[in-house]
Amino acid sequence: MVEKLALEVSWQDMAAALESEVGWHPQEASSLNIVLKYAVEQDLIDICACLGVEVDKDARVSAGRAIYSLRNSVVHFRPGAREVQVDDIDWNRLCYLLVGVVFNVFIRAYS
């Protein structure tokens, strides 16, 4: 595509610019936010703190974005994406919080 458009950038730079500018998000993110309505709000606030993300008006949406962003960074290669700063995350705390979320989601969903 880069060649067909006669652009003088690499396809990696082109892909990074498109992702950055278009801002498209797959539907999985909104599904995660729906499920997080069953989580304890303090767990979501703590997840945001653990991942270095500010909580906006809705802790569920903020935590959902943070979790989904971390997931994508770990699971998918994306040109131009920032590397996960592994040493900056308290993984034990994060896992503890996520187990709490899973527990509460299942308890509320199936009660």
TORNU-118404 format. One line per 2 residues: number of its first residue (from 0); their letters; for each residue x, y, z of C-alpha. Coordinates in nm, 4 decimals. Example, Ala and Ser with C-alpha at 12.3 -4.5 7.8 and 13.67 -1.06 7.14 Angstrom:
BEGIN
0) as) 1.2300 -0.4500 0.7800 ~ 1.3670 -0.1060 0.7140
end
This chain:
BEGIN
0) mv) 0.0000 0.0000 0.0000 ~ 0.2825 0.2379 0.0867
2) ek) 0.4383 0.1785 -0.2539 ~ 0.1068 0.2228 -0.4387
4) la) 0.0563 0.5549 -0.2633 ~ 0.4147 0.6570 -0.3435
6) le) 0.4809 0.7437 0.0188 ~ 0.8305 0.7843 0.1524
8) vs) 0.7646 0.6122 0.4862 ~ 0.7877 0.2502 0.5941
10) wq) 0.4739 0.0417 0.6245 ~ 0.5388 0.0278 1.0018
12) dm) 0.5318 0.4073 1.0250 ~ 0.2211 0.4181 0.8057
14) aa) 0.0437 0.1589 1.0230 ~ 0.1400 0.3419 1.3432
16) al) 0.0092 0.6729 1.2057 ~ -0.3197 0.5174 1.0942
18) es) -0.3747 0.3516 1.4300 ~ -0.2908 0.6724 1.6119
20) ev) -0.5049 0.8990 1.3945 ~ -0.8043 0.6777 1.3178
22) gw) -0.8522 0.5631 1.6760 ~ -1.0523 0.2545 1.5839
24) hp) -1.1331 0.0231 1.8740 ~ -1.2676 -0.3300 1.8317
26) qe) -1.5950 -0.4338 1.9939 ~ -1.4202 -0.6449 2.2565
28) as) -1.3505 -0.3291 2.4565 ~ -1.7173 -0.2359 2.4897
30) sl) -1.8052 -0.5949 2.5836 ~ -1.5445 -0.5846 2.8593
32) ni) -1.6952 -0.2619 2.9933 ~ -2.0410 -0.4234 3.0043
34) vl) -1.9062 -0.7146 3.2090 ~ -1.7215 -0.4787 3.4431
36) ky) -2.0525 -0.3338 3.5633 ~ -2.0600 -0.6341 3.7994
38) av) -1.7167 -0.5560 3.9456 ~ -1.6594 -0.3738 4.2728
40) eq) -1.5830 -0.0107 4.1903 ~ -1.2881 0.0079 4.4323
42) dl) -1.1236 -0.2858 4.2528 ~ -1.1577 -0.0970 3.9255
44) id) -1.0112 0.2186 4.0774 ~ -0.7219 0.0141 4.2195
46) ic) -0.6610 -0.1507 3.8798 ~ -0.6349 0.1931 3.7221
48) ac) -0.3870 0.3001 3.9901 ~ -0.1876 -0.0197 3.9417
50) lg) -0.1676 0.0452 3.5671 ~ -0.0920 0.4167 3.6072
52) ve) -0.4198 0.5313 3.4527 ~ -0.6334 0.8183 3.5792
54) vd) -0.9952 0.7380 3.6541 ~ -1.2342 0.9518 3.4509
56) kd) -1.6021 0.9926 3.5362 ~ -1.6640 0.6187 3.5105
58) ar) -1.4196 0.3813 3.6825 ~ -1.5630 0.0919 3.4805
60) vs) -1.4747 0.2536 3.1489 ~ -1.1336 0.3704 3.2698
62) ag) -1.0436 0.0250 3.4024 ~ -1.1831 -0.1425 3.0923
64) ra) -0.9650 0.0727 2.8689 ~ -0.6595 0.0116 3.0863
66) iy) -0.7112 -0.3658 3.0966 ~ -0.7837 -0.3859 2.7263
68) sl) -0.4840 -0.1701 2.6388 ~ -0.2539 -0.3857 2.8522
70) rn) -0.4000 -0.6998 2.6971 ~ -0.3409 -0.5702 2.3463
72) sv) 0.0113 -0.4588 2.4288 ~ 0.0976 -0.8015 2.5657
74) vh) -0.0878 -1.0183 2.3132 ~ -0.0658 -0.8295 1.9836
76) fr) 0.2193 -0.6704 1.7958 ~ 0.1208 -0.3267 1.6754
78) pg) 0.3613 -0.1028 1.4906 ~ 0.4299 0.2100 1.6881
80) ar) 0.2733 0.0783 2.0072 ~ 0.4499 0.1549 2.3310
82) ev) 0.6236 -0.1347 2.4991 ~ 0.4803 -0.2622 2.8241
84) qv) 0.7007 -0.1351 3.1032 ~ 0.7045 -0.4698 3.2832
86) dd) 0.8968 -0.3445 3.5854 ~ 0.6539 -0.0546 3.6382
88) id) 0.3571 -0.2837 3.7084 ~ 0.3010 -0.4632 4.0373
90) wn) 0.1897 -0.7856 3.8690 ~ 0.1030 -0.9589 4.1965
92) rl) -0.1279 -0.6732 4.2942 ~ -0.2781 -0.6569 3.9451
94) cy) -0.3479 -1.0319 3.9411 ~ -0.4995 -1.0123 4.2903
96) ll) -0.7315 -0.7326 4.1766 ~ -0.8287 -0.9122 3.8554
98) vg) -0.9132 -1.2291 4.0485 ~ -1.1406 -1.0154 4.2660
100) vv) -1.3080 -0.8744 3.9561 ~ -1.3608 -1.2211 3.8083
102) fn) -1.4997 -1.3479 4.1387 ~ -1.7444 -1.0594 4.1762
104) vf) -1.8530 -1.0712 3.8130 ~ -1.9348 -1.4425 3.8376
106) ir) -2.1053 -1.4091 4.1766 ~ -2.3300 -1.1269 4.0533
108) ay) -2.3915 -1.2728 3.7087 ~ -2.4948 -1.6151 3.8355
110) s) -2.6746 -1.5273 4.1587
end
